Amino acid sequence: MMNTEGFLKKIGMRNHHENFSESAKRFPDGSQYRFEVPGIQNPGAMEGLLDALDEYELSVHRVTQTKGIMLLTDPEILEMASMAKDAQVELFLSVGPRATYDTSASAKTKEGARIGYRLRGYDNLNYAIEDVRRAVDLGVMGIVVYDEGLLWVLGKMREEGEIPHDVHFKVSAHCGHGNPASARLMEVIGADSFNPVRDLQIPMLASIRESIDISLDIHMENPKSSGGFIRHYEAPEIIRKACPVYLKTGGAVAAHHGYDTTRKEAKERARQVLLVQSMINRFYPEAVMSKKGASDLAIPK
């Protein structure tokens, strides 16, 4: 009988204490890293972010809204999608229905908080799918998912043509996954991008990278509500060991997840991207970043 570590290695999951070489995996365009700015909740904040990126002469590849599709009007979604299309960046909107928004009392307790943003009951699963359909009908091609069951259903819908084949699904860190087996499961059931829990060490990220081919989304910084740590200096090594990666930057500006970023704060998020980019330029200048408008990006249509 094979021992546990031997079996895990056989199925593509190595002990993270082993020495991992640099990742040879890449985005479809051959690049190693991209930037993602989260917490851009409305058109005003998005406009402020894009203006600041132009001012700093920076490239960002993905903008993420985290409060929920259902909290945006159709004109707001269309405006954000139009700005993203013009700027040639991805726009990812988050599924709105979640336990913290519905009538769950448990989700609001210390112990019940473990349910996170997952879905309770058939109706909320149905509502979540309708949330996604609405965003896609308005041209959005990127969806942030918080519930594994929902991801499985959406993956099936995409396979059967109920959702366009080029819609991308991103697994949020709020799903609470942080090991190679969980990452592989998310990939198998439909994830195009995987955001592990925020505080994984680089060897842990390397072991996840070896187990999956989809991109990893790694927080470079966090609001105090999720730890408050900043790991700008680690960006070069994260790229080396975990690419292809989205460097998720700007979170330290927010007070908490779902925070309403102002125009001024959106500029500060762009400044945080500048700080991380400077670390890469200084310590790993040969790292390859995706160019603007790469063909596999989930840019709105």
N, C-alpha and C positions, 0 to 999 in steps of 0.2 A: 504494500500500500504506500502511495506517495505521501510525503509529509505536506502540511498545509502550504508552506512557502513554495515548495516545489510545484504544487498544483496551481497556485496563483501565478507563478512564473510561466507555467505551461499555457495558461489562457491569457497571457500578456500583461500581467500585473506584478511588477517587481517591488521588493522591499525598498522603501525610500532612503534607507541608510546605505544602499549601494551607491557607488559613484556613477552618476549619470553623465554621459557625454552631452554635448550641445545637441539640441533638437534639430533634426534635419527636415522636419515638416514645415510647410509653408502655406500661405494663402494661395488661391489659384493664380494670382498674378506674380507669384514668386517672392512676395514680401514676407517679412517676419512680424511686423507690428503695425497696429493702427491705434488711433485714439478714439475714446468714447467719452462724452460728457453727459452725465446723468442729471436728473432732477430739473429738466427744462419743461415746465408744466403748462405753458401757454404761449401764444404767439408773441407777446411782448418780450418775454424772457428769451425766446428763441431769436428774435430780431436783435436783441442786445448782445447775445452770444456771438452771432454771426458777424455783427459789426466789429466786435472786439477781436475776433479771429482775423479779420481783414486788417485791422489796425496793427496787430502783432505779427502779421504775415505768417500765420500758423495754419496747419492742416489738421482738421478733425474729420473723422470718417463716419461717426455715428452720434446721434443725439437721441437721448432716451427720456421719455415722459413716464413718471412713476405713479401718479395719483389714480389713473384709471381712465379708460376711453369714455366710460359713461359720464364722466364729469366734464367732458368737453362737448361743445355744440358742434353741429356739422360745419358751420362757417369757420370755427376755430380750427377744426381738424384740416379743413381744406386750405386754410391760410398757412398752417404749419407745414403741410405737405408741399405746398407751392414753394415756400422758402427753402425747404430741404432739396426739392428738385432743382431749383435754380442754383443752389450752392453745391449740388452734387454730393450730398451727404445722406446717410441712412437716417430715417426717422422710425424709431421704435416706440410704439404706444403700449401701455400696460393694460392687461385685462382688468376691468373694473370690479366685477363681483368678487368678493373675498370675505372671509369670515369676520374680519374686523369691521366691515361695512354693514353686514346683515344683522339679524336679530340675536346673534350668538352672545350669550352672557359669558360663557366659558372663555371665549377668545380674549375677553377683556380682563381676565384674571391672570395672576402670575403663572400658575400651572397650566391653565388653558391656553396661554399664549403659544404653546408648542404647535398649535394648529396653524399658526402663521397666517398666510394669506390664502390658504387652501379653501376649497369649496365645500359647503355643507348641503347635502341633499341634491335631488334631481333638478329641482327648479333652478338652483344657483348654477349648476352645470349648464343648463339650457340658456340661462341669461348670459353666462360667460361666452358661450359659442356665438350668441347673437351680438355680443359686444365686438367680438373679432370680425364677424361678418360685416358689421356696419363700418368698421375701420377699413377693411379691405375694399368694400364697395366705394369708399371715398378715396381710394388710391394708395392707402398705406400698405407697405410691403414687409414691415417688421413688427412682430408682436412679442411682448415680454409675458412669459407664462410663469405662474406661481404654483401650479397644481399639476402633479405628474399624470393624473387621470385625464385632465383636460388636454395635456400635451399629447397623450396617446390618441384621444379622439380627434384632435386637430391633425395629427399625423395621418390618421386613417382618411380623414376628409380630403387632405391634400393628395393622398395616393389615388383616391377615387374621383378627383376632379371637382369636388365640391368647393374647394379653395384652390386658387391658382398655384401651380407647381413651384413658382418662384417666390412665394411668401416664405419669410424666414421666421423661425421660432427661437427665441432666446430664453433659456432657463435662468430665472433670477436666483441670486444668492439667498433670497428669503425662503427658497425651498429647503435650505439647510443641508445641502449635499457637499461632501468634502473628501471623498475617497474614490479610487479608480473604478471600483465596481459600480457605484452609483453613477459616475460620469458615463460609463459605458452604457448603462441602462438608459440614461437620458438620450444618448445618441441613437440608440437602437429604436426608441419609440418616437423619434422625430425631431430632436433638438438639432439646430444648426449652429448654436453657440451656447457655451456652458459657463455660467458664473458660479464658481464654488464659493463656499463660505469665505469671508473676507480675510481671515487671519492665518491662512495656511503658510507654512514655511516653504522656501524654495524647493527643497528636496521632495516635499509633499506634492507641490505643483508639478515637478518633473515626473513623478510616478503617475499622476493623472494624465499628463501629456502623452506618455508612452502608451496609455491604454485607449486613447481616442484620437480621431483625426480632425474633428470639428474645432473651431477656435475656442480658446479659453478667454474669459473676460476677468481681468484681475484688477482689483481696487488698488490704486496707488495711494489713496487716502480715504478717510472716513469721517463722518460726523461723530460727535461725542456719543450719540445714541447707539452707535454700533462699534464703539471702541476708541474712536478718535485718533487712531495711529496714522502716521504718514511714512511711506516707504519709497520716497523718490530715489534715494541712492540705490535701491535694489532694482530699479527698472532695467538697467543693462543686463543683470544676471537673470532676471525674470524672462527677458527676451531670449537670452541664450538657451535657457533650459526648458522654457514652456511655450515657445512660439509654435504656431501662429497665435498671437495674443492681441486682444484689445486692452489697452492700458486705460482703465476707467478712472478718470481724473476730474477733480473738482468737488468731490464729496465733502471735503473739510469746510466748505463754505456753508453748507446746510446745517440746520439744527437737528434734523431728523429725516428719515425716509418720508417722501411725499411732501417735503418742504416747498413752499411757494417761492421760488427764486425770483428776485426782482431783476430789472434790467442792470442795475449797478452790480448786483451779486453775480449775474451772468458774466459780466466782464471779469470779475474776480475768478470765476471758474476758468475762463480762458487764460488768465494769468497763471493759474496752476498748471495748465497744459504747457505753457512756456517754460515753467520751472522744470517739469519732467523732461521736456525735449532737450533742455540745456544739459541735463545729466547724461542723456543718451549721447548727445553730440560730444561731450567731454570724455566719457569713459567707454563708449562703444560706437564710435563714429561710422564704422563700417556696417552697422545694422541697417537693414533695408526696410523703409516704411512704404506702405502703399501710396501710390499717386492718387490724386483727386479723381473721383469718378470711376474707380476700378469696376470692371464689368460684372463682378459677382456681388457688388454692394446692393443692399435692399433699399434702393432709392425709390421714393414714391413715383407712381405713374400718373 
